Amino acid sequence: MMAAKSNFFNAEERTFRLSLSAIALILILILVGIFCTLLSASIPSIQASGWKFLFSSAWDPVTNDFGSLPFLVGTLLTSLLALLMVLPFSLAIGLFLGEYYTEGRVSQTFKSVIELLAGIPSVIYGFWGLFVLVPIIRSIETSVGVIPYGIGLFTASFVLAIMIMPYAVSITRQVITMVPRHLKEAAYSLGATRYEVIQKVVLPFSRSGIFAGILLALGRALGETMAVTMLIGNTHSIPHNIFAPANTMPSVIANEFTEAVGTIYTSALIEMALLLFIVTAIVNFIGRQIIKQFAYDDK
Amino acid sequence: MINNVERAVRTRHIKNSVFKWGVIAFTFIAVLPLIFILYYLVQKGVTSITWAFLTHMPKPVGETGGGILNAIVGSAIIIFMACIIAIPFSIAIGVYLSEFPKAGIANWARLSIDMLQGVPSIVIGIVIYEWVVKPMGGFSAISGSIALAIMMIPPIAKATEETLKRVPAGLKEASFSLGASYYQTTMRALLPAAMSGILSGVILSIARISGETAPLLFTSFGNPYLSANITKPMSSIPLLIFNYAISPYDEWQKLAWGASLVLIIFIFLLNIITKIAERKWKVQY
């Protein structure tokens, strides 16, 4: 009787543990499956274009001649420009919340505001950019003397910068708060001003963490679709200046995937998704490794 | 000599305060966009939101008025189905990670969660197109739900794992000492104790996916009519905003502003609920 009962428990126990493991395995399979699906669906395009896919700027569905160079360049330029724009601000907010005002009502308010910014959907950023930002940029372009498209690389990067700021800020703030108190106090005791403590202690200590935050924000920026699609201008050429219309990998996919006819055209778009997947995976992986390292160093 | 030292000290102090005010100024400038966006959304959207806006269908081009009923119903159905798929699955993963943190595939599962969180949403849209839309032979609401469900997994699984780790060991030991099995302990003692944390993870993940547009482009596709058939294309609020925002018609753009305001209010409400749940985050038992 007793034996039977404990057997029953063991069986239940084993089923419970096995089904949990099975679910975890399914999760891993989903990720592996995503990669394999993208890879196998890209094969027709890989066979047709080979390495030329990365270096050619042809994009001709009629002759099945596909090269993704303009979109690679567009994606890199918008993301890097957005990072450049966001860096001083994320650093400032990181210092504001992590060093100057770590607690209190002001700090809480700013934290909530930044969380709200992170919550606004991409499509609404794009919509707002289209109706508010584009006219402003257009008048700037007129006064600067370039062709006043309004939409283009600069507009898309600007909105992208607003969108990725919360991600960069949250990690910058965290690593700045993690700077050991005794290091800062040692510097103060030597007569350093707060600025000197930040410059000589806080920033050098948190440098790698801040870099990781930038990488994770970059991962976001690379894959960002809707806002960029609405603001980039969608031209299939390499942009000449930062106000020119361009195109990015996610926007090409968003614009053309449902209308793509023919195996190679669809496959070329999926190959772009594969590139995007690999690049964001690498960027995110490095970023997370650095943050883990940072957490270990702290202990 | 003394003069020089004084001057040097003064320069350092000036540098110090210039830097501090620089940081404050940059911080304030950085939150301006939120104020601008909210102000503009409210100003543009508030006039559209009426009872008719929420309960009527969009009118054809040229007619004034009309509402976004099809998108509201569509979003509700798509998000609800995504929750049904994602919530049990993600909670199970969280339980697995916190109960067997050193098991063979736990590290791989944890890595998968991190990686999955970084996958661009448009890539998930394409993959679900290949997995679901192609075999089914056409766009469908359920495929959109599956795409969103995949995006919901990382936040819920992480919230579950983190909360379960905070449940005091005493609770578990007490349950074991009463002769409860692992299964019973998890289902009747650990999960109920961790409920508020898990719930806030779930709500946060709903807030994140309810504005997602990119994964729905190739899956649920959008539908100008009211539809409750989950095997057919279905409208949703973010897709409606996208389609009407880039349309050249004033009336449609007006609908899009109203829809944006509705969406933002919904997301902010969910954020506030999460905040309240987090304040009570302390594991209750």
Contacts between the chains, C-beta under 8 A, distances in Angstrom:
chain1	res1	chain2	res2	distance
A	9	B	181	5.1
A	12	B	181	5.7
A	12	B	183	5.6
A	13	B	181	5.8
A	13	B	182	5.3
A	13	B	183	6.7
A	16	B	181	7.7
A	16	B	182	5.9
A	16	B	183	4.2
A	16	B	186	7.5
A	17	B	100	7.4
A	17	B	182	7.3
A	19	B	92	7.7
A	20	B	92	5.9
A	20	B	95	6.2
A	20	B	96	4.1
A	20	B	99	7.4
A	20	B	100	7.4
A	21	B	96	6.8
A	21	B	100	7.7
A	21	B	103	7.1
A	21	B	105	6.7
A	23	B	89	6.3
A	23	B	92	4.5
A	23	B	93	5.9
A	23	B	96	6.6
A	24	B	93	5.9
A	24	B	96	4.8
A	24	B	97	7.6
A	24	B	105	5.5
A	24	B	106	7.0
A	24	B	109	4.2
A	25	B	105	6.1
A	25	B	109	8.0
A	26	B	89	7.7
A	27	B	93	5.7
A	27	B	109	5.5
A	27	B	112	5.3
A	27	B	113	7.1
A	27	B	116	7.7
A	27	B	153	6.9
A	27	B	157	7.9
A	28	B	105	6.5
A	28	B	108	5.2
A	28	B	109	5.9
A	28	B	112	4.9
A	30	B	112	7.4
A	30	B	116	7.2
A	30	B	150	6.6
A	31	B	112	4.4
A	31	B	115	5.7
A	31	B	116	5.8
A	33	B	127	7.7
A	33	B	131	7.8
A	34	B	119	6.7
A	34	B	123	7.3
A	34	B	124	7.5
A	34	B	127	5.0
A	37	B	127	5.3
A	37	B	130	5.1
A	37	B	131	6.7
A	38	B	123	7.2
A	38	B	126	7.2
A	38	B	127	6.6
A	41	B	130	5.8
A	88	B	26	6.1
A	89	B	26	5.4
A	89	B	27	7.7
A	89	B	29	7.1
A	89	B	30	4.2
A	90	B	30	8.0
A	92	B	22	7.2
A	92	B	23	4.7
A	92	B	25	7.9
A	92	B	26	3.4
A	92	B	27	5.3
A	92	B	30	7.0
A	93	B	26	7.3
A	93	B	27	5.0
A	93	B	30	5.7
A	95	B	23	5.1
A	96	B	23	5.3
A	96	B	24	6.6
A	96	B	27	4.3
A	100	B	20	6.8
A	100	B	23	6.5
A	100	B	24	7.7
A	110	B	27	6.7
A	110	B	31	6.6
A	112	B	275	7.9
A	113	B	31	4.9
A	113	B	34	5.6
A	114	B	31	7.3
A	115	B	271	6.7
A	116	B	34	6.1
A	116	B	268	6.6
A	116	B	271	6.8
A	117	B	31	7.7
A	117	B	33	7.2
A	117	B	34	5.0
A	119	B	207	6.0
A	119	B	208	7.8
A	119	B	211	7.8
A	119	B	267	5.0
A	119	B	268	6.8
A	119	B	271	5.6
A	120	B	34	7.8
A	120	B	37	6.6
A	120	B	211	7.4
A	120	B	264	6.7
A	120	B	267	7.5
A	121	B	210	7.7
A	121	B	211	2.4
A	121	B	212	7.1
A	121	B	213	7.0
A	121	B	238	6.0
A	121	B	263	6.4
A	121	B	264	7.9
A	121	B	267	7.2
A	122	B	211	7.0
A	122	B	212	7.8
A	122	B	213	6.5
A	122	B	214	7.3
A	123	B	211	6.7
A	123	B	213	4.5
A	123	B	238	5.1
A	123	B	241	5.1
A	123	B	242	5.0
A	123	B	245	7.3
A	123	B	260	8.0
A	124	B	37	7.5
A	124	B	41	7.3
A	124	B	211	7.0
A	124	B	241	6.8
A	124	B	260	4.9
A	124	B	263	6.9
A	124	B	264	6.6
A	125	B	37	7.5
A	126	B	242	7.6
A	126	B	245	7.1
A	127	B	241	6.2
A	127	B	242	8.0
A	127	B	245	4.3
A	127	B	256	6.4
A	127	B	257	7.8
A	127	B	260	6.1
A	128	B	36	8.0
A	128	B	37	5.2
A	128	B	40	6.1
A	128	B	41	7.2
A	130	B	245	6.4
A	130	B	246	7.6
A	131	B	40	7.7
A	131	B	44	7.9
A	131	B	253	8.0
A	132	B	36	7.0
A	132	B	40	5.7
A	162	B	33	4.7
A	165	B	30	6.4
A	193	B	12	5.3
A	193	B	13	6.5
A	193	B	15	7.2
A	193	B	16	4.0
A	194	B	16	5.6
A	194	B	19	7.8
A	194	B	20	6.9
A	195	B	12	7.7
A	195	B	15	5.4
A	195	B	16	4.1
A	195	B	19	4.3
A	195	B	20	7.3
A	196	B	12	7.0
A	196	B	16	7.5
A	198	B	19	7.3
A	216	B	118	8.0
A	219	B	118	5.2
A	222	B	120	7.1
A	223	B	118	8.0
A	223	B	119	7.6
A	223	B	120	2.4
A	223	B	121	7.0
A	223	B	122	6.7
A	223	B	123	7.0
A	224	B	120	7.5
A	225	B	120	7.0
A	225	B	121	6.6
A	225	B	122	4.5
A	225	B	213	7.6
A	225	B	214	4.0
A	226	B	213	4.7
A	226	B	214	5.7
A	226	B	238	8.0
A	226	B	242	6.4
A	230	B	242	7.6
A	230	B	245	6.9
A	230	B	246	6.4
A	250	B	120	6.2
A	250	B	122	4.8
A	250	B	214	7.2
A	253	B	122	5.5
A	253	B	126	6.8
A	254	B	122	6.1
A	254	B	214	6.2
A	254	B	217	5.8
A	257	B	126	6.8
A	257	B	129	7.6
A	257	B	217	7.3
A	257	B	218	5.7
A	258	B	217	6.9
A	258	B	218	6.1
A	258	B	221	7.6
A	269	B	126	7.7
A	270	B	126	6.0
A	270	B	130	7.8
A	273	B	122	7.0
A	273	B	123	4.8
A	273	B	126	4.7
A	273	B	127	8.0
A	276	B	120	5.7
A	276	B	122	7.7
A	276	B	123	5.8
A	277	B	119	6.4
A	277	B	120	7.3
A	277	B	123	5.1
A	280	B	118	5.4
A	280	B	119	6.9
A	280	B	120	5.8
A	281	B	115	5.9
A	281	B	118	6.5
A	281	B	119	7.5
A	283	B	118	7.8
A	284	B	114	7.1
A	284	B	115	6.8
A	284	B	117	7.8
A	284	B	118	3.6
A	285	B	114	7.9
A	285	B	115	7.2
A	288	B	114	5.7
